[in-house]
Amino acid sequence: MMQNLQRSDGRSKRIVLFNDLPGYGKVALAAMVPLFSRMGHFPYQVPTAVVSNTLDFGKFRIQDMTDYMRDTIRVWDELGFDPDCICTGFVLSEEQVELIGEYIRSRKPRTNERQRADTAQNAGENSQLRETPNESEIQNESERLVMVDPIMADGGKLYNGIGMERVAAMQRLVSYSDVMVPNMTEAGFLTGICPGREQASAAELRELVDGLHKLSGKSVVITSAQDSETGEHLVCGYDHKMNQYFQVPFTFLPVRVAGSGDIFSTVMTGKLLNGESLETAVREAVRVLTALIRENQNHLDEYKGILVERYWEILDNEN
């Protein structure tokens, strides 16, 4: 058993997923596990909560899984389980945030304080976030990828039941990420820049990206941004390995889709694990999600999510 749980050195990667597990609804772990598997990876699930159905219905039952999470992490440590990637999504409490943060810290050496200070200084003094990394710097980066989706807000406001204590906890959690994937609202709360806004100018979007980068010193992806000057809908971000900003425009489809963020972050992370650059991974995630929404927009149950297994040809058809 110990040997089977050891870290993979091949193309397939072992991924620990911290997210909720719905009884009804193709969201969170129910969407992420089949997508990662189809992309050739091995997902391992640590449910933060077991939920009777998606919360949009207004009536639901949530089982807090904090004790289970703690026991599972302990057992996996005893078995020597060493994942290639850690992904975080919905968390139920600040206690869970700290538990996940400790799990990440214990497995991923962090940038030292001088490097963080240099990053912040470079970001403050000029638009160049840092010197372009040389080849040895890139090779010395930890191979373990950490993706944090700081799920806590949308539509300009925090979700019901979430306060500023969760925002502070999420600021700590994203500081351990290699790639953070907030939406526009979450980015505003994490940085204090453009809070509560769904649109921003090009200059403000750059400031928002820089503010998020200061939290981790690593890469940033903001989903669902909109340029207030042009009206263009964008995914925008910064790739710390390439030292490059990027923007990926997309066609806004006026349909609410439960689990769309989970699909986006999963496809993006899977492509990163397959060796793609961040911008390429983001473009592929935008392509897949847009195609899935188009296929379902005329007969979509917005609370149920998308049956991703029905559309493998979209995922497999790389452009």
CORJO-V903597 format. One record per helix or strand. SS is the DSSP state (helix for helix, strand for strand). FROM is the first residue (numbers start at 1). LEN is the number of residues. If there is no record, write none. Layout:
BEGIN
SS_FROM_LEN, SS_FROM_LEN
END
This chain:
BEGIN
strand_14_9, strand_26_1, helix_29_10, strand_42_10, helix_55_3, strand_62_3, helix_66_14, strand_85_4, helix_94_12, helix_113_13, helix_135_6, strand_145_4, strand_153_2, strand_157_2, helix_164_11, strand_179_2, strand_183_1, helix_184_8, strand_200_1, helix_202_15, strand_219_9, strand_233_7, strand_244_6, helix_260_14, helix_278_19, strand_305_1, helix_308_9
END
